Amino acid sequence: TWAALLMMGGFEVLEDLSSRHTKVLSGPAIPAAPPNNDTVDMEFEESEVTIETPVDAYLEFLPQELRDLVAEIQKVHPTLETVNHYEILGLAPNAVPADIGKAYLANARKFHSDRFGGHDLGPAKRLAEEIFMRMEEAYGVLNNAKERESYDFILDRQAKGLPTDPAVILEAEELFTRAQKMVRLGNAVAASPLLEKVIEMNSGEPEFWAYYGWAVFNAQPDREGRHKAWKALERARKEQPELAVVYEFL
């Protein structure tokens, strides 16, 4: 009961009520009760525990199995911001749906609070909760076919060093549309700076490189310009051999 009151801020309320009551009553103040020497002196109170609290302060009171779990928690938690959904669940990118479910259940059992039983893991408990939530997020995405397809697309772009921010991708598309119209109206020279910015923002579209090559060829009619234009068009042809506009510009 005392612990529950402490966690819910009950003592603060009682202290506030007591101070008000004392102002009304006359007579000697009631002395505080002497401390109970039979209580266990804990180094940390539950309400004072934070992620920064040393985990080692709790380890000596835990069974070996939970000590091993705390060690794993400390190893996994720092990687939460860098691993992808497959890695956090220990899966390969081509994992089938059945494997995804099995991996999630195995990890959920490992890091779920039910495994701790009545033991206090201190700050490690909060770390475990964050790991568990991260795994839930990964499972939610990978277990949904549509969301997994979108996520795989993003991972593929990241691996190629391409932008994944929708705002950047849309801005590049809008600039390209403007530049494409200029080229088709016979003003490739004016389109050249726009197309240069387009490939800086999104270098993963072969069509962007094709139009950029043609714009450079028109804007720089010298040996260096022809060489740069040829390289751009060859890149577009290599990445998408069936792109008709490449051969038109070549």
Salt bridges, closest charged atoms under 4 A:
ASP16 OD2 - ARG20 NH2 3.06
GLU65 OE2 - ARG115 NH2 3.37
GLU72 OE2 - LYS110 NZ 3.01
ASP114 OD2 - HIS112 ND1 3.47
GLU130 OE1 - HIS77 NE2 2.51
ASP152 OD2 - ARG148 NE 3.93
ASP156 OD2 - LYS160 NZ 3.27
GLU234 OE2 - ARG237 NH2 2.18
GLU239 OE2 - ARG235 NE 3.12
GLU248 OE2 - ARG184 NH1 2.88
